[in-house]
């Protein structure tokens, strides 16, 4: 386990906000229910200089990304996200040499053809992702591998927030792979919306998303490293697309301090109260949706695992496996179609909740949602 000793943005002092004890270190599934699971405390902190919310305990990428859990595009929201982001990238822009960081299955590269070369860097790329002779794969965490050559376009889709020290990572790319005029395209979660909605995970943070990144913070980072801010586009309330161009002109500015520690504590308290109500419900055999951080957070906060028989997830790569940390079997949505009893489901999936509930109601109209 790694320890963040100072603010990753400005090196200021970190103040403790809240701790969730014993959270699973891997946000996915295991092949069996009797794995020796690893847990770590999730410690929320706030920089007392710039106000950036971030986690103190950081998990070794080898453990955190031991297997991929984002191989497939699941749901219309994500499918439309990639369509929209690709349109944003190609608007007034010609691709030649592309470096993409953080995509194990080539979800973006597979939708392009008109480019010279496409280099994918990922901790766990899937077999065959480089079947296209123009796609090259570098296996490893971006901070630990050597990337040769210069690129005219660099793409990170829901990756920037995974970096432990984004300033150091971009500096390394500047030294080795970025030239004057290189474009950087980012798609990041809309953390501000997640914070305002007060859903899980608190302010959008978990062991993978370890920094609260809003538009101001990302612009501050990139402009301080010599990138001009070119354009921005909001994809619904889900993601924010940004384009930067490297000019070498460094702009130093100050971040406006915004303390949000009280709301983080409020979010956790809100779910502890919800969990208390669910634990009081009669019966068992319940289902919890999402073989990912939502279920793991709920159990870590005290949800009674004995009341639940299954985890449900639409990702076929997770089905018939077991939720990491808790050993509950993962089933697909269609399995409840033939059940004699009314399925009772806990679905706390943030921005995806309504889409998921609509899908489930199409399978069975008599579903009882626990909240």
DRENDO-675707 format. One record per residue (C-alpha): residue in three letters; residue number from 1; x, y, z. Coordinates in nm, 2 decimals. Layout:
<atoms>
   vexvex   marke       px       py       pz
      ALA     NUM        X        Y        Z
...
</atoms>
This chain:
<atoms>
   vexvex   marke       px       py       pz
      UNK       1     0.00     0.00     0.00
      UNK       2     0.12     0.35    -0.09
      UNK       3     0.07     0.66     0.12
      UNK       4     0.00     1.00    -0.02
      UNK       5     0.19     1.23     0.21
      UNK       6     0.10     1.57     0.05
      UNK       7    -0.14     1.71    -0.20
      UNK       8    -0.09     1.57    -0.55
      UNK       9    -0.18     1.91    -0.71
      UNK      10     0.01     2.17    -0.50
      UNK      11     0.21     1.96    -0.24
      UNK      12     0.01     2.12     0.04
      UNK      13    -0.08     1.96     0.38
      UNK      14    -0.36     1.70     0.38
      UNK      15    -0.63     1.72     0.64
      UNK      16    -0.83     1.40     0.74
      UNK      17    -1.20     1.41     0.66
      UNK      18    -1.34     1.06     0.69
      UNK      19    -1.23     0.69     0.69
      UNK      20    -1.42     0.39     0.56
      UNK      21    -1.27     0.08     0.72
      UNK      22    -1.18    -0.23     0.53
      UNK      23    -1.28    -0.17     0.17
      UNK      24    -1.18    -0.43    -0.09
      UNK      25    -0.87    -0.32    -0.29
      UNK      26    -1.00    -0.46    -0.62
      UNK      27    -1.32    -0.34    -0.77
      UNK      28    -1.43    -0.64    -0.96
      UNK      29    -1.49    -1.02    -0.94
      UNK      30    -1.29    -1.33    -0.85
      UNK      31    -1.31    -1.68    -1.00
      UNK      32    -1.41    -1.84    -0.67
      UNK      33    -1.59    -1.75    -0.35
      UNK      34    -1.31    -1.86    -0.12
      UNK      35    -1.03    -1.62    -0.24
      UNK      36    -0.80    -1.46     0.01
      UNK      37    -0.93    -1.11    -0.03
      UNK      38    -0.73    -0.79     0.05
      UNK      39    -0.88    -0.49     0.22
      UNK      40    -0.76    -0.14     0.30
      UNK      41    -0.89     0.17     0.47
      UNK      42    -1.03     0.43     0.24
      UNK      43    -0.91     0.77     0.39
      UNK      44    -1.06     1.09     0.25
      UNK      45    -0.85     1.40     0.28
      UNK      46    -0.86     1.76     0.18
      UNK      47    -0.57     1.98     0.09
      UNK      48    -0.57     2.28     0.33
      UNK      49    -0.39     2.49     0.06
      UNK      50    -0.58     2.44    -0.27
      UNK      51    -0.88     2.25    -0.13
      UNK      52    -0.85     1.94    -0.36
      UNK      53    -1.02     1.63    -0.23
      UNK      54    -0.81     1.31    -0.26
      UNK      55    -0.75     0.98    -0.10
      UNK      56    -0.45     0.91     0.13
      UNK      57    -0.42     0.54     0.09
      UNK      58    -0.32     0.43    -0.26
      UNK      59    -0.32     0.07    -0.38
      UNK      60    -0.03    -0.08    -0.58
      UNK      61    -0.15    -0.08    -0.95
      UNK      62    -0.05    -0.44    -0.98
      UNK      63    -0.32    -0.52    -0.72
      UNK      64    -0.57    -0.26    -0.80
      UNK      65    -0.58    -0.35    -1.17
      UNK      66    -0.50    -0.72    -1.13
      UNK      67    -0.78    -0.80    -1.38
      UNK      68    -0.98    -0.57    -1.61
      UNK      69    -1.34    -0.49    -1.54
      UNK      70    -1.40    -0.25    -1.82
      UNK      71    -1.35    -0.46    -2.13
      UNK      72    -1.71    -0.43    -2.26
      UNK      73    -1.93    -0.13    -2.33
      UNK      74    -2.23    -0.20    -2.11
      UNK      75    -2.54     0.02    -2.15
      UNK      76    -2.65     0.29    -2.38
      UNK      77    -2.50     0.57    -2.17
      UNK      78    -2.15     0.43    -2.22
      UNK      79    -2.21     0.35    -2.58
      UNK      80    -2.32     0.70    -2.66
      UNK      81    -2.03     0.84    -2.45
      UNK      82    -1.78     0.68    -2.69
      UNK      83    -1.97     0.79    -3.00
      UNK      84    -1.97     1.15    -2.86
      UNK      85    -1.61     1.15    -2.75
      UNK      86    -1.50     1.02    -3.09
      UNK      87    -1.69     1.31    -3.26
      UNK      88    -1.52     1.55    -3.02
      UNK      89    -1.17     1.41    -3.11
      UNK      90    -1.22     1.42    -3.49
      UNK      91    -1.38     1.76    -3.50
      UNK      92    -1.13     1.98    -3.69
      UNK      93    -0.86     1.72    -3.62
      UNK      94    -0.67     1.47    -3.83
      UNK      95    -0.52     1.16    -3.65
      UNK      96    -0.18     1.04    -3.75
      UNK      97     0.03     0.89    -3.46
      UNK      98    -0.20     0.83    -3.16
      UNK      99    -0.10     0.74    -2.80
      UNK     100    -0.40     0.61    -2.59
      UNK     101    -0.35     0.55    -2.22
      UNK     102    -0.59     0.32    -2.03
      UNK     103    -0.80     0.11    -2.27
      UNK     104    -0.76    -0.27    -2.25
      UNK     105    -0.98    -0.36    -2.54
      UNK     106    -0.94    -0.08    -2.80
      UNK     107    -1.29     0.06    -2.76
      UNK     108    -1.19     0.38    -2.93
      UNK     109    -0.92     0.26    -3.16
      UNK     110    -1.16     0.00    -3.31
      UNK     111    -1.39     0.28    -3.43
      UNK     112    -1.11     0.45    -3.63
      UNK     113    -0.93     0.35    -3.95
      UNK     114    -0.78     0.66    -4.09
      UNK     115    -0.46     0.69    -3.89
      UNK     116    -0.09     0.59    -3.93
      UNK     117    -0.03     0.42    -3.59
      UNK     118    -0.21     0.37    -3.26
      UNK     119    -0.02     0.28    -2.94
      UNK     120    -0.23     0.15    -2.65
      UNK     121    -0.08     0.15    -2.29
      UNK     122    -0.27    -0.06    -2.04
      UNK     123    -0.21    -0.26    -1.73
      UNK     124    -0.40    -0.56    -1.86
      UNK     125    -0.47    -0.55    -2.24
      UNK     126    -0.68    -0.83    -2.37
      UNK     127    -0.55    -1.09    -2.61
      UNK     128    -0.60    -0.98    -2.98
      UNK     129    -0.64    -0.61    -2.92
      UNK     130    -0.34    -0.56    -3.15
      UNK     131    -0.48    -0.78    -3.43
      UNK     132    -0.49    -0.47    -3.64
      UNK     133    -0.13    -0.42    -3.76
      UNK     134    -0.15    -0.05    -3.70
      UNK     135    -0.22    -0.10    -3.33
      UNK     136     0.08    -0.14    -3.09
      UNK     137     0.03    -0.25    -2.73
      UNK     138     0.25    -0.16    -2.43
      UNK     139     0.16    -0.38    -2.13
      UNK     140     0.20    -0.20    -1.80
      UNK     141     0.11     0.10    -1.58
      UNK     142     0.18     0.42    -1.77
      UNK     143     0.43     0.55    -1.50
      UNK     144     0.63     0.23    -1.51
      UNK     145     0.68     0.17    -1.88
      UNK     146     0.90     0.33    -2.15
      UNK     147     0.70     0.48    -2.44
      UNK     148     0.91     0.56    -2.75
      UNK     149     0.85     0.82    -3.02
      UNK     150     0.65     1.14    -3.05
      UNK     151     0.27     1.16    -3.10
      UNK     152     0.04     1.42    -3.25
      UNK     153    -0.26     1.30    -3.04
      UNK     154    -0.28     1.16    -2.69
      UNK     155    -0.61     1.02    -2.57
      UNK     156    -0.72     0.94    -2.21
      UNK     157    -1.08     0.83    -2.17
      UNK     158    -1.17     0.81    -1.80
      UNK     159    -0.81     0.76    -1.72
      UNK     160    -0.68     1.09    -1.60
      UNK     161    -0.85     1.05    -1.26
      UNK     162    -0.68     0.71    -1.21
      UNK     163    -0.33     0.87    -1.21
      UNK     164    -0.17     0.90    -0.87
      UNK     165     0.04     1.20    -0.97
      UNK     166    -0.10     1.35    -1.29
      UNK     167     0.16     1.63    -1.30
      UNK     168     0.45     1.39    -1.29
      UNK     169     0.29     1.16    -1.55
      UNK     170     0.23     1.45    -1.80
      UNK     171     0.58     1.58    -1.74
      UNK     172     0.73     1.24    -1.83
      UNK     173     0.52     1.24    -2.15
      UNK     174     0.64     1.59    -2.23
      UNK     175     1.00     1.48    -2.20
      UNK     176     0.96     1.17    -2.42
      UNK     177     0.65     1.18    -2.64
      UNK     178     0.50     1.53    -2.67
      UNK     179     0.61     1.79    -2.93
      UNK     180     0.49     2.14    -3.01
      UNK     181     0.13     2.11    -3.13
      UNK     182     0.05     1.77    -2.97
      UNK     183    -0.32     1.75    -2.88
      UNK     184    -0.43     1.59    -2.56
      UNK     185    -0.79     1.47    -2.54
      UNK     186    -0.94     1.39    -2.20
      UNK     187    -1.28     1.25    -2.10
      UNK     188    -1.32     1.26    -1.72
      UNK     189    -1.62     1.18    -1.50
      UNK     190    -1.84     1.48    -1.41
      UNK     191    -1.72     1.48    -1.05
      UNK     192    -1.91     1.80    -0.97
      UNK     193    -2.24     1.64    -1.07
      UNK     194    -2.15     1.33    -0.86
      UNK     195    -2.06     1.55    -0.57
      UNK     196    -2.39     1.75    -0.60
      UNK     197    -2.60     1.43    -0.63
      UNK     198    -2.45     1.29    -0.31
      UNK     199    -2.45     0.93    -0.45
      UNK     200    -2.19     0.66    -0.40
      UNK     201    -1.90     0.67    -0.43
      UNK     202    -1.86     0.99    -0.21
      UNK     203    -1.78     1.28    -0.45
      UNK     204    -1.69     1.02    -0.71
      UNK     205    -1.39     0.89    -0.53
      UNK     206    -1.28     0.53    -0.47
      UNK     207    -0.95     0.35    -0.49
      UNK     208    -0.93     0.39    -0.87
      UNK     209    -1.07     0.75    -0.88
      UNK     210    -0.83     0.89    -0.62
      UNK     211    -0.85     1.26    -0.70
      UNK     212    -1.16     1.49    -0.72
      UNK     213    -1.10     1.65    -1.07
      UNK     214    -1.32     1.93    -1.18
      UNK     215    -1.26     2.15    -1.49
      UNK     216    -1.07     2.41    -1.29
      UNK     217    -0.83     2.16    -1.15
      UNK     218    -0.76     1.99    -1.49
      UNK     219    -0.71     2.33    -1.66
      UNK     220    -0.47     2.43    -1.38
      UNK     221    -0.26     2.12    -1.42
      UNK     222    -0.24     2.13    -1.80
      UNK     223    -0.18     2.51    -1.83
      UNK     224     0.10     2.49    -1.56
      UNK     225     0.27     2.23    -1.79
      UNK     226     0.26     2.44    -2.11
      UNK     227    -0.07     2.33    -2.26
      UNK     228    -0.33     2.57    -2.41
      UNK     229    -0.69     2.50    -2.33
      UNK     230    -0.87     2.46    -2.67
      UNK     231    -1.23     2.34    -2.61
      UNK     232    -1.47     2.16    -2.38
      UNK     233    -1.79     1.96    -2.42
      UNK     234    -2.02     1.82    -2.16
      UNK     235    -2.17     1.47    -2.23
      UNK     236    -2.50     1.48    -2.05
      UNK     237    -2.41     1.49    -1.68
      UNK     238    -2.19     1.19    -1.72
      UNK     239    -1.86     1.31    -1.86
      UNK     240    -1.66     1.62    -1.96
      UNK     241    -1.45     1.62    -2.28
      UNK     242    -1.15     1.86    -2.29
      UNK     243    -0.89     1.93    -2.56
      UNK     244    -0.55     2.08    -2.49
      UNK     245    -0.27     2.17    -2.73
      UNK     246     0.10     2.18    -2.62
      UNK     247     0.26     2.51    -2.69
      UNK     248     0.52     2.53    -2.41
      UNK     249     0.37     2.84    -2.28
      UNK     250     0.34     2.79    -1.90
      UNK     251     0.07     2.97    -1.72
      UNK     252     0.08     2.98    -1.34
      UNK     253    -0.24     3.05    -1.15
      UNK     254    -0.40     2.98    -0.82
      UNK     255    -0.68     2.74    -0.76
      UNK     256    -0.99     2.87    -0.57
      UNK     257    -1.01     2.68    -0.25
      UNK     258    -1.33     2.49    -0.21
      UNK     259    -1.37     2.27     0.10
      UNK     260    -1.61     1.98     0.05
      UNK     261    -1.53     1.76     0.35
      UNK     262    -1.86     1.82     0.52
      UNK     263    -2.05     1.68     0.22
      UNK     264    -1.83     1.38     0.20
      UNK     265    -1.91     1.30     0.56
      UNK     266    -2.28     1.37     0.49
      UNK     267    -2.28     1.13     0.19
      UNK     268    -2.14     0.85     0.40
      UNK     269    -2.38     0.92     0.68
      UNK     270    -2.67     0.92     0.44
      UNK     271    -2.58     0.57     0.32
      UNK     272    -2.52     0.44     0.67
      UNK     273    -2.87     0.55     0.76
      UNK     274    -3.01     0.38     0.44
      UNK     275    -2.81     0.06     0.52
      UNK     276    -2.96     0.06     0.87
      UNK     277    -3.31     0.07     0.72
      UNK     278    -3.23    -0.21     0.48
      UNK     279    -3.08    -0.43     0.75
      UNK     280    -3.41    -0.40     0.94
      UNK     281    -3.62    -0.54     0.65
      UNK     282    -3.77    -0.88     0.69
      UNK     283    -3.66    -1.17     0.47
      UNK     284    -3.35    -1.27     0.29
      UNK     285    -3.25    -1.38    -0.06
      UNK     286    -3.21    -1.02    -0.17
      UNK     287    -3.00    -0.91    -0.48
      UNK     288    -2.77    -0.62    -0.49
      UNK     289    -2.69    -0.47    -0.83
      UNK     290    -2.34    -0.39    -0.95
      UNK     291    -2.03    -0.62    -0.92
      UNK     292    -1.82    -0.31    -0.86
      UNK     293    -1.77    -0.03    -0.61
      UNK     294    -2.15     0.02    -0.52
      UNK     295    -2.20    -0.32    -0.37
      UNK     296    -1.85    -0.32    -0.21
      UNK     297    -1.91     0.03    -0.05
      UNK     298    -2.25    -0.08     0.08
      UNK     299    -2.11    -0.39     0.25
      UNK     300    -1.80    -0.20     0.38
      UNK     301    -2.04     0.05     0.54
      UNK     302    -2.23    -0.23     0.72
      UNK     303    -2.49    -0.38     0.49
      UNK     304    -2.58    -0.72     0.62
      UNK     305    -2.44    -0.96     0.36
      UNK     306    -2.64    -1.25     0.50
      UNK     307    -2.96    -1.10     0.36
      UNK     308    -2.82    -1.11     0.01
      UNK     309    -2.80    -1.42    -0.21
      UNK     310    -2.66    -1.27    -0.53
      UNK     311    -2.50    -0.97    -0.70
      UNK     312    -2.65    -0.88    -1.04
      UNK     313    -2.45    -0.73    -1.33
      UNK     314    -2.51    -0.69    -1.70
      UNK     315    -2.15    -0.75    -1.79
      UNK     316    -2.12    -1.10    -1.92
      UNK     317    -1.75    -1.11    -1.82
      UNK     318    -1.85    -1.08    -1.45
      UNK     319    -2.14    -1.33    -1.45
      UNK     320    -2.09    -1.67    -1.28
      UNK     321    -1.80    -1.52    -1.09
      UNK     322    -1.79    -1.38    -0.73
      UNK     323    -1.79    -1.02    -0.60
      UNK     324    -1.44    -0.95    -0.48
      UNK     325    -1.42    -0.92    -0.10
      UNK     326    -1.76    -1.08    -0.02
      UNK     327    -1.79    -1.40    -0.23
      UNK     328    -2.14    -1.35    -0.35
      UNK     329    -2.21    -1.51    -0.69
      UNK     330    -2.28    -1.27    -0.98
      UNK     331    -2.58    -1.34    -1.20
      UNK     332    -2.71    -1.17    -1.52
      UNK     333    -3.04    -0.97    -1.53
      UNK     334    -3.22    -1.24    -1.74
      UNK     335    -3.19    -1.50    -1.46
      UNK     336    -3.47    -1.34    -1.26
      UNK     337    -3.72    -1.39    -1.55
      UNK     338    -3.82    -1.74    -1.44
      UNK     339    -3.80    -1.69    -1.06
      UNK     340    -4.12    -1.79    -0.89
      UNK     341    -4.08    -1.53    -0.61
      UNK     342    -4.07    -1.15    -0.66
      UNK     343    -3.71    -1.04    -0.69
      UNK     344    -3.61    -0.79    -0.43
      UNK     345    -3.32    -0.58    -0.56
      UNK     346    -3.10    -0.31    -0.41
      UNK     347    -2.98    -0.08    -0.69
      UNK     348    -2.76     0.22    -0.60
      UNK     349    -2.57     0.28    -0.92
      UNK     350    -2.56     0.66    -0.93
      UNK     351    -2.61     0.81    -1.27
      UNK     352    -2.68     0.46    -1.41
      UNK     353    -2.96     0.37    -1.17
      UNK     354    -3.26     0.48    -1.38
      UNK     355    -3.13     0.31    -1.70
      UNK     356    -3.07    -0.01    -1.50
      UNK     357    -3.41     0.00    -1.34
      UNK     358    -3.58     0.05    -1.67
      UNK     359    -3.39    -0.25    -1.81
      UNK     360    -3.50    -0.46    -1.52
      UNK     361    -3.86    -0.36    -1.54
      UNK     362    -3.86    -0.48    -1.90
      UNK     363    -3.76    -0.82    -1.77
      UNK     364    -4.01    -0.83    -1.48
      UNK     365    -4.27    -0.58    -1.39
      UNK     366    -4.31    -0.71    -1.04
      UNK     367    -3.96    -0.63    -0.92
      UNK     368    -3.94    -0.48    -0.57
      UNK     369    -3.66    -0.23    -0.53
      UNK     370    -3.54    -0.20    -0.17
      UNK     371    -3.50     0.18    -0.19
</atoms>
